[in-house]
Amino acid sequence: MAKTRNPLGHSSADRVLAYLMERSQRVLQICDLLEALADDLPKRSIPMWRETKKQCALALSSHFALVVGVVVPMLLERSDGVADREDVILRVKADCTDLNHRVSDLEELFSDALSTSTYRIKSEALGFALRAHFEALRRHIGWETDVLWPLALRILTPEDLDNLADTIPDAVH
């Protein structure tokens, strides 16, 4: 696949990092949806729950799979045995893995709320459960934004980023 430059002169390597950062921002948008549900229980309708469940399914697991399965291995390979770097990268990986498990818990919470109208009966408990999810997600995205992506900019080579772009072709459109 030939690499092309966009009209602004950014390489596919530049665009792949922008894509990864946009995915992090998408997770923050999911957090906003979860917070809106939590703040407005029991008033939120079933369609809002369904839409939020769908958005979570589309964005969260795929984001964490990409970070853990593709980005983290590249960063570890380029960390040159620097213990502090490796510790940070492994912490992000562990956090992603934990959050991915939480996504399945969130799925269960949505399924329960949608199948039994629990959200009308136990809205306070559901609100607290949603809050726990979006707060953990926001903390993690803060780590990605403040630590992981700047580290990637520093240690990944243009060739690494081109390889990453080849792994996730929709990142360079």
Stockholm file with secondary structure:
# STOCKHOLM 1.0

chainA/1-173         MAKTRNPLGHSSADRVLAYLMERSQRVLQICDLLEALADDLPKRSIPMWRETKKQCALALSSHFALVVGVVVPMLLERSDGVADREDVILRVKADCTDLNHRVSDLEELFSDALSTSTYRIKSEALGFALRAHFEALRRHIGWETDVLWPLALRILTPEDLDNLADTIPDAVH
#=GR chainA/1-173 SS CCCCCCTTCCCHHHHHHHHHHHHHHHHHHHHHHHHHHHHTTTTSCHHHHHHHHHHHHHHHHHHHHHIIIIIHHHHHHHSTTCHHHHHHHHHHHHHHHHHHHHHHHHHHHHHHHHHHCHHHHSHHHHHHHHHHHHHHHHHHHHHIIIIIHHHHHHHCCHHHHHHHHHHSGGGGC
#=GC SS_cons         CCCCCCTTCCCHHHHHHHHHHHHHHHHHHHHHHHHHHHHTTTTSCHHHHHHHHHHHHHHHHHHHHHIIIIIHHHHHHHSTTCHHHHHHHHHHHHHHHHHHHHHHHHHHHHHHHHHHCHHHHSHHHHHHHHHHHHHHHHHHHHHIIIIIHHHHHHHCCHHHHHHHHHHSGGGGC
//
